[in-house]
């Protein structure tokens, strides 16, 4: 480990806290060494917040260190008994918050024996309520164990009010450790062995510049429209400069997710268009001219023209399409595709590496060149360019991606020949991959014997696929020519892919085909960990372009985030008992209103043993904050996978919880109607709980849509229809989760506790048989509305009755025997057999008098048999 990594390791090992590092500074190395320190079977350490890729990387890392005892992944594949055995064996366990909560509540985990909990990606703790609830349960029953949290996302702490304080409170930690890139120790450590960096600022073509300017103008228009329509939303960060950043759209989406259904369709389309325009910008920067034109042409359809937010009608669009076409066709309308400027620079760099390799003949090992790209499209593009050459590849792409009519008009017979060869090639070529390995072609040397210029050499086919390295096995290579590895920064979605590639292949030359802040730092760390390697880094970037601006913006935003965190650290006030290790910690205290309602006349009465209030909670509801709040109010939370409802308060009361956004989505999709049917069939007191965001006004009219161009009556009219269809369904309104918990407490007073085994069976048989296969749903709904039919006897009638005609022919005694309830059977019998008709008076005057009387009075009378 480097000096600063050692310092981070020692600080967090000796003291609990939250570590926030800059991206790419090797946080995973520190975390892996923390795991190594606690891997002993005498400890039981639980790790929360890791992804599958993270877990695999840490296990492989520790395996490479020669450890026999490795961390284990606890998934739902293990039974509860097997999990109990794993806990007792000790070691490090990777777990999800959901499994840990269930095992905590069911008391399968020996809480007093847990050495500590490690939280990875700790910035997500406020959104992942399962992990937060698990930490609360752990700290409540274990006052001596540690909690250590790690994250490398400083930007996540810039969203929201007092975000870092709230995260630390949820984690039960008191110390904050900040490690930005500009930290003195980090700077000193990484400057000891600097790689040889060669920056190549490439000028973009005038047509590319015009395309980028047009796209930025359109993005500016969309951002102004979004702000105009959604003036109640906090969109201060939404600027054109920020919108071109790669991570910004993820951040914006997470900010808008809680109120997504409250946005109008126009606002959603504007956001979608903004993301698509950002993709177009990236495509114009990294992809070839043919791919960009093909992507742009997909938007020239009638469907998209109707659907889009109106930007297609702007003036900049004409210039955009014109310049995109001019990059492929010349003035005579012939195909003459414009080569990407970075290709020429890449070829020059590779030739330079080859020449340097020839000069250093002492090197027995082949030169390894690692080319880093963003995604598999660019990976595939570079591999084809290096193996086919620029002109051939662009024509091949034109035949493949552009319409055949367009091509045959412009280039005639040659294109037709190309198209047939391209179609044949298409079947033979493999799918796009995340990594390719190439080596310099031996054929080039023979071709270059002729008197050709250096410029022509650059356009020749320089490389060929290296068949020996299909599995990236570099041990069997016996060649002096450079090995070129083209790889995505996140190969197969693995954020540790670059780390793995650097460790496995130890390249001498790295070409940064794309600008990425995290990758640059990982390369710095790699050079300092391997000072013996004479590393050369070639940094290819378009000068005065969107790519350069995006890279600088990402650096600026992270630096600003760390400055905010440093200021917050100097001013934050942390309670002494925030770590939860003291017995009188306020965060862990049971909150209840029952203290003020106790009777003072207890004289000599014997104490009545109180049964704890039990609430049965659907497993999926643990993603919300409410189960944790119910627990803090002293209720017993029973986690079960429910088929009907979200919360069962008593044998009769079933509650379906909806946030405002979820309510709008469920009403639009019709899901809520099906849920209401299921609740009214199985429970006598079904309830729909509509829970508001505590940070928003508790007012349904006019505020629940974030966008102002939506009619407010749209949802209220659907709610009215719901109440008309289900008269027994109660609507319950709550200003937030804390108010909901208090409401549940009041609803449970004097009620029986629900039975977990019975509740778990509700709806299972129905889902298997009734709804899907056994009964016609229309007949079922018709029968359920007949007099005397209830949710309890409905299945008996549907099961024993053959048809409506058969029910009609049954005698009263047979109906009583079928339904097993005399009153209900008589009501059903009378509904079938008693004829009703409107009373017709002989004289018109009498009928007028009747009509003038009270509504419905004597309107229906029995006809004598």
PyMOL commands that set and color helices and strands:
alter all, ss='L'
color gray80, all
select helices_A, chain A and resi 3-14+27-37+52-64+80-89+97-105+111-113+122-124+129-141+155-158+163-171+184-191+206-229+240-243+248-262+265-286+289-297+302-307+311-313+315-326+341-359+376-388+390-401+404-411+413-428+443-447+454-459+467-469+491-493+497-505+517-529+546-571+586-588+594-597+619-623+626-632+660-669+671-682+713-725+737-747+756-761+764-774+777-784+794-800+804-809+812-819+822-833+844-852
alter helices_A, ss='H'
color red, helices_A
select strands_A, chain A and resi 17-21+44-48+72-73+91-94+116-119+146-151+176-179+196-202+368-373+435-440+463-465+483-488+509-512+536-542+614-618+636-640+647-648+653-659+685-691+730-734+836-838+860-862
alter strands_A, ss='S'
color yellow, strands_A
deselect
rebuild
show_as cartoon
